[in-house]
Amino acid sequence: MSFFSKNENFIKIKFHSDMRGMSLEQKIFHYNTYLKKDTLKRLKEYLKSSEEELENLNLNSEDFNLFTSSQNELQNKTRDYLEVIDLLKDFEFSSILNSIYFEDSNKQLLSVLGEQLIKNKPIDFQDKFLILNPLKNNEDLTKIILTEQLNLTNNDWFIESVNQNPIVRKLTEWIGLKLIENNSESEITLVLFHYAKFWKTKYSNPYNEIKGIVLLNDLILTLKKELLNLKINLKIVLNELYQILDSLLFNINLPPFLENEFTLRNSKVPGYGKKLNEFNLLLEQSCKYLVNYDKLSNKELFKKYFDSDESIQKLIFEIIKNRFSNEYIPNSNDIDYFHENYLQCINDSQKLINYFIRINYFFEMRTY
């Protein structure tokens, strides 16, 4: 049973009767406001049940063989995606295209569905992951993108394994360079999107936590190395990428840098959870280094200082010292504010309190 036939009344009423006479703009607004959640829930449930039915059919069939299984799966998926493209092309084109790309049979599906995808893509659609580019040649886009961006060799692909990590090493080195450049968010998203596809294909079934630890450890070392020079908020980039992959029409095992409290499995290797926590904490900390502390007022600097860990306190302390060394004189409000809020603070790794008292010998005088 196809998605259309299983949801015939829903589609007739919600997509035909209720939307009759609407402009495309009105239809998109109506879908996003009233239909999106229910439609995607129905679609995801259907695709999951369809795949399970096919698996059970193959397992119980006396004539079962790998070729028949693969052929049936491709036929069913082709039919399903043709229906989905026809129904949702104006509303969910990006999710449909990304979902097809993350299918195990993506090359065959893209080859068969390519003409329909190109024909039905919205006018304002931007193919930021370049999925439509190689349709005619049926190329391995994952390998093409990662090879070009990370300067990989054929040997890198050949020896990449749990114990050999040339792709991980070059990926994390490349990320380190991009994090200290301006306006490199789209490049990072592009590479990590395609690396997520590589991870799904090679390391997600079963989930290879040893490989995940290697990747997380390299990302941790990279972030620590570049903390003081960061120009890109990696947390925001990863959150946006997570939203993109979460909008797929089926669930996938995410690479470790995208796992969160909603997707985390029960890890089998104890060190995996520990490394993931370390990475997530460092990711949170890295956001603090992106604050332009030079533009903060003295009051804001003081508050940030006493609310921060030692590394950020060190950074802020240098800014405060620079201000005072340039003959900036704290006014009475600065001194009063400091006196009332921070004299009893114990979170003072750089001894800012002693420094402030020393340079303001009139500290006990509440006014000039």
C-alpha positions, 0 to 999 in steps of 0.5 A: 500500500502506497503513502497516497492510498494509506492517507487518501482522505487526509490528502484529499481534504487537507491538500486539495479541498482546503487549499483550493483557490490558494496562491502558492505563497498562501499554500506554503503558509497554510502548510507550515502553520497547520499541516507540516507536523501531522504530514511529516509524522504520517510520512515518517511512520509510513516509510518506517512501516514500509521498510519493515514490511519489505524486510519481513516479506524477504525474510519469510519468502522461499524465493528470497535472495539479495538481488530480489530484496535490493530490487524490491526495495529500490522499486518501493522507494522509487514509488514512495519518493515519486509520490512524496515529490508530487505532493510536497515538492513546494513544501519539503523539497530540501528534506526530500532531496537530503533524505534521498541522498542519505538513503543507502541506495542513493545513487540508484534513486538519484539516477532514477528520480533525478529528472523529477527532482530537477523538474520540480525544484522550487525556483528559489531553491539553493542546492547548498550541498550540491546534491543535484550537480552530479546526477547525470554522472551518478558519481560518489558525491561524498567522496568528491566533496571530502576529497576536494575540500580536505585534500585527500588522496586515494590512499587516505580512503583505502586505509581509513579504518578504526586504527588508521585515521587519515580522513579524521586527521585531515578533517579536524585539521581543516576544521581548525583552519576554518574556525579561525577564518571569517565567514567560513560557516557554509564551508564547514556545514558542507563538509560536515554534512557530507562527512555525516553521510560517510559516517552513516555508510561506514561507521553507524551500523553497528555504531563504531564508538571506538572510531567516535572516540578518535574523532571526538578526541581530535576535535577536542584537541583542535578546539583547545588549540584554536580557542583564543583565535576563534572567529566561527561559532562551531556550536551554532554551525553544528546546531544548524546541521543537526536541524537539517539532518533531523528534518530527514524523512527517516532517522539516521545514526548521527556522527558523534559531534552531532549527538545530543540528549535526544539522539544519544544511544546507550554507549557500550564503550565507557570512554565514548560518553566521557569524550562526548561530554568533554567535547560538548562542554568545550563547545559551550566554553568556545562560545565564550571566546567569541564575545567581543569583550573589548566592547563591554563596559567595566561593569559588564567585564567585572560580571563576566569575569567573576562568572567565568572559568579560569581561561576566560578570567585570564582573557578578561583580566588582560583587557582590564589591565590594558584599559588601566595601563592606558590611563583609564581612571575608574569613576566612582560608580565603577568603584562602588559597583565593584565594592558592593558586588565583588569584594567577597568573591572567591572565584578570582583566579587572576587576583583581580580584586587585589589588582583593583584595590592596588591600582585604586589606592583611594578604594575605600573612599566611596567618592572622589 
